[in-house]
Amino acid sequence: MTVTMEALQLFFIFLAIAVSGAIVYYQYMHGRKLSNIMKFPAFLRFVTLLSVFMLLINPGFRQKEFKIVKPELLLAIDNSSSIIYGGSEDSVRKILAEILSDKELENKFDIRRFNFGNSLSFDTLLHFKEDQTNIHKAIELLNEAGSQHTAPIVLLTDGNQTYGRSYRYVNSKQPVFPVILGDTVFSPDLEVSLVNVNAYATMGNNFPVEIFLNYSGAGALETRLHIERDKETIHSETIVFSEKTNSHRLEIFLPADSEGMQLYRVYLEPFDQEKNEVNNTYSFGVEMINEQTEVALIYGVLHPDLGMIKRSIESNKQRKVVLLSLEALKSTKKDFPIYILYQPEYDFKDIFEKLNAENSSYFLITGSHTDWRFLNNIQQAFSRELSEVTESYFPVFRGDFKTFYNEDIGFEGFSPLKDYFGSLSFKVPQETLLSQRIDGISTEEPLLCIYNEGNSRRVVLFGEDIWKWRLYSRNQDGSFDKFDHFFNGLIQYLQLSDKQKEMELIYQAVNYANQPVRVQVKNYDSNLNPELNSDLVLQFKDSAGTIPFFVRNNVYEIQLQDLKPGNYTFTVTDQTSNEKQAGSFAVIPFTMEQEKTSAHVKGLNELALNSKGSIFYPDQFGQLKQALMENPKFRSVEKESIKMISLIDWKWLLGLIVLSLSLEWLIRKYKGMI
């Protein structure tokens, strides 16, 4: 430890010594000879004056301290239920005890312990009851938790992740050393890995279901896929896997022929001696809407797009398009649940003001006849630089669009749309479904996007000539179905914003038996403002009892625990207004953690290689310890810290002033000089 002081402070200290000495000289020695007996009081006066001056100057001292800092060892244990299903809980406790009890590791590292499942936790209780695993998120949080530049991560896990981004290529600044738990022997397996479907479908139409199937095994295999509803098979087909084709993506259209929430089960027949049949099943739910919706298509200029939009929307039998010119709009008093504003210009002012005042949702399409000066002023969500030049914009499909299910229907081959040139600027958050490409260069600016304003939804297409897209899709696929499903998905998104505005139910259609089922309700008053003073209760069908909701994060919420597997129908009642909404969900008897019973060795090995770590097994504690102890990057460092010490914090200096003044007074009193 060393102490230093600033040069300016030293100057003031020397000046204080000189001034204190000059005052003592004037008081004790000026014009007289200082006797031996008065030397001590003079010294005390000097000490008092100097101490007072030092307090006024209040010099600061830089104190350097040096300490040895050990590297951190971040120990993360998989606390999910897949550890129990894989029979690895004893292995976890054994290797954990070996690491924590090893004195050499304790002396070399500052060991910090975590558990993870859904997220990272500082809790050290091992219960292996986490219902999902997100290894990617755990590693990201461990990188943030490590306070040192070097903090190796030891990961005790089976490598089976149930949700989140793939952890294989996570950008970890720390080396990861996975200890692989569970069965590492490869077993052939069939799996329904993912099902994509929209949450809603309209009665009288077919809705698409996208199914991903995987087979991990050698040789060829033939099986059958079944889709069931109410234990009745509504679709079945033969699936053939081979060494070259070990995965399939299927797109199946199912009829929407029953109103309300419908629960489906995708089932892949297992092969002989398949060990894990749990992941051969995937359940999902779709709510069927039985109502015909009128869509107002308002235009100020005639264009082939208008006929195409009408035919595409009306391919859904539950929707009807009413074409309204600006002149016809003035004479109609009818309100529509959905509006499409085609190439607005100044005469659209009244309809814009009406929709904004009523907080209504609409679909906006711009083009070469759009008055952008007017459009920039009439709404505040976005603006475009004014230009007199038009441009051709090719579409680029954005796979990261998540608001509702959509697929690439071949946008790369579509012809460009025409609109005015100029960059777009959004003032509200938006999500892009199609972005722009100009002369082969992707601009990342939206061509088709959605955004919210208050409780209303907006869809914007920046370009005309979309009729060419529908025609191209017909030539490529032999029918208009794919394009019409794509376009009606946008209309359905707007339609749902108008659905159940007074009481909106939010819940998962399919739940697992060991998870709580959460039902949320958004309640609105007549002005569509959130209303949080109602008395809401939930009642199951064929049950006399009711369960009250509580308010959490500005929504009503209830969590239903310990429900047995089966289908449940319920009604939510607002006992204040007697408003009611019905819903249904399914509880299935297994968790996602059961779907994989063997360790994901390949994924953990890639994680270790990409982070410059190594993989180990529970019986390789010695090798793990050696890798940690002998790595030259994991070493203690000497850290220097500088601390400022202020003289005014020295309490003994005040005591010295009191003592010197007291002694001087006593001596002068004793000698009769006072």
Order of alpha helices (4+ residues) and beta strands (2+ residues): beta-alpha-alpha-beta-beta-alpha-alpha-alpha-beta-beta-alpha-beta-beta-beta-beta-beta-beta-beta-beta-beta-beta-beta-alpha-beta-alpha-beta-alpha-beta-alpha-beta-beta-beta-beta-beta-beta-beta-alpha-alpha-beta-beta-beta-beta-beta-beta-beta-beta-beta-alpha-alpha-beta-alpha
